């Protein structure tokens, strides 16, 4: 509940972000239209939806973000369910396994940060989501393989690291792509819409998976979730969309590089004034 409230506050603050420093004069006039706070909120969120709806690449991003957050129950509810209810692991062991999974977040962030010449975020996302789907199935292994506490720590911890690593290869490229490609004057609105749509579905997914896991049909639930993920990835992340997203990203990256070089060139060749002569 605290997590959900924090994201609602974060999304609301996104609408208050001021990008006028990077906006044109016409965009500033448009952003400063008269109207109350609620009218401005409705106008901002509608513009964010309009921008996303008119772009095939951003629509796919919105869908994938919602699906990943909906399936969060698989990686939050299922491990606790099997460790506590099925395997009867002691609290200390559960804490150790959860801590091991956090190493994947660190490793994923370092791995993505050290990649040179990242020109295809969507391809990286696609591979991360396919890996995520496969690891969801591997989470079932402790239920069907006999072993002691050390064995369970190694298996569940390793899968947890893999899932955290895969999620980093999904989340970082998504944020990188949206940050670079989205026009400055709608960036706050687009981020807000994507956060609202993606994060608001997380509690729904948690309730849904929590209800299903009470029937203890673990294999069926995880396998169906993995198949759904693979089907969505193959359907929406087709070759046409991958090529289009790559062109958009390279063009935005080149434009950002030109904007960064202009001030540097001005600093390198300052104008000589009469006073300095």
Secondary structure, 3 states (H helix, E strand, C coil): CHHHHHHHHHHHHHCCCCCHHHCCHHHHHHHCCCCCHHHHHHHHHHHHHHHHHCCHHHHHHHHHHHHHHHCHHHHHHHHHHHHHHHCCCCHHHHHHHHHHHHHHHHHHHHHHHCCCCCCCHHHHHHHHHHHHHHHHHHCCHHHHCCCCHHHHHHHHHHHHHHHHHHHHHHHHHHHHHHHHHCCHHHHHHHHHHHHHHHHHCHHHHHHHHHHHHCCCCHHHHHHHHHHHHHHHHHHHCCHHHHHHHHHHHHHHHHHHHHHHHHHHHHHHCCCCCCCCC
